[in-house]
Amino acid sequence: MTDFFHFDPGLLELAEQADAEIAPQLEELDRIASYNTQKVMHAFAECRVSESHFAGTSGYGYDDRGRETIERAFALITGSGDSLYRHHFVSGTAAITTALFGVLRPGDRMVSLTGLPYDTLHGVIGLKPEHAGRGTLRDFGIHYEQLDLHDGEIDFEGIGPAVRGAKVAYLQRSRGYSLRRSLGCADIARAADEVRRANPDAILVVDNCYGEFVERQEPTEAGADLIVGSLIKNPGGGIARTGGYIAGKPELVELCACRLTSPSTGKEIGCTLGELRGLFMGLFFAPAVVSSALKTAVFASSLFASLGYSVSPRFDEPRTDIIQSLILGSPARLAAFCRGIQAGAPVDSFVTPEAWDMPGYDDPVIMAAGAFHMGSSIELSADAPMREPYACWMQGGLTYPSGRTGVLLAAQSMLDAGVLRP
């Protein structure tokens, strides 16, 4: 029962049944969080993180000890040779763009091994005529191909022929706005083996967004040459105010740094202003925050499956990213669900989400995201393009109690709108 929100008794009974059903999964998530927390603690100790590293710099940021230290720490955490871990990246898409332009040259070929990438990458690659002339990869003479998924899975047998002669083999770990399962490190290791056999010189780049700290490994420990992500998703722990990262082989990270700053300065510049304390704290909290997000997703999966909805992943399936897909089946259900998630937000809970034409997306998108940091996907949020099958992609939850309450509010909102059950 609750003294603060008015939940239907039948809904609370279903929630209690979900709690009992998911108890073993929550225990395993606690074990993973403990392992990854120790990994972060060890890296901080190895890098001798101290108060002096939080001071920051201005201007060019020469010899910024804090910046250099957090990049060494993140490289250790991810099993990488080096990293860029900076607030200068305005989004995960910006970090991915920097990585691709950093390692690709005119005449090179990039092959996506996970089919069509996430919507915001379409304009980076230059997939449509209206993208031409804006500085896309295609504008610079870089060729793009994709290996389509086979029944929602990587076509491992097709990897060899696809990557022969390619400069970059690209994997998107998360599902994006699709209903395929996300990739685990075991999938990435298998794909890496296939790439190496066919083309040892290919650079395997993994869009790691939503996947950091979900497993005990990161893709760079499973054969990836570069991993890329956003700091307002998993690794920022809900504390980093903006930013992104690129991690992997040192020579490749340096090429990306030359794209981020300039070929003459590379990693050597980039002032940190007042952001370092938040970056260090966010990284420290990240394993526990990611675990809360995963618990929220597992609870939502169990609850909405009991209500008759198709969910992916199921509550007892292995998790390789923080995203939970719920196929709601109609615009009315989708809108009601997002209204409930918004009502459970700590910021702007009074706002009513409406679908709109978000930059970089092909369809109007409805988004519930009442976050301390705008667009932060590690905080409880839900978004969906307004198109069939009217599925919603939910992610985040800074704490499990708040995330669980947000999911209940989403279900109550659908009940109040008369659209709870399909």
Secondary structure, 3 states (H helix, E strand, C coil): CCCCCCCCHHHHHHHHHHHHHHHHHHHHHHHHHHHHHHHHHHHHHHCCCCHHHHCCCCCCCCCCHHHHHHHHHHHHHHCCCEEEEECCCCCHHHHHHHHHHHHCCCCCEEEECCCCCCHHHHHHHCCCHHHCCCCCCHHHCCEEEECCCECCECCHHHHHHHHCCCCEEEEECCCCCCCCCCCCHHHHHHHHHHHHHHCCCCEEEEECCCCCCCCCCCHHHCCCCEEEEECCCHHHCCCCCCCEEEEECHHHHHHHHHHHCCCCCHHHCCCCCCCHHHHHHHHHHHHHHHHHHHHHHHHHHHHHHHCCCEEECCCCCCCCCCCEEEECCCHHHHHHHHHHHHHCCCCCCCCCCCCECCCCCCCCEEEECCCCCCCCCCCCEEEEECCCCCEEEEECCCCHHHHHHHHHHHHHHHHHCCCCCC
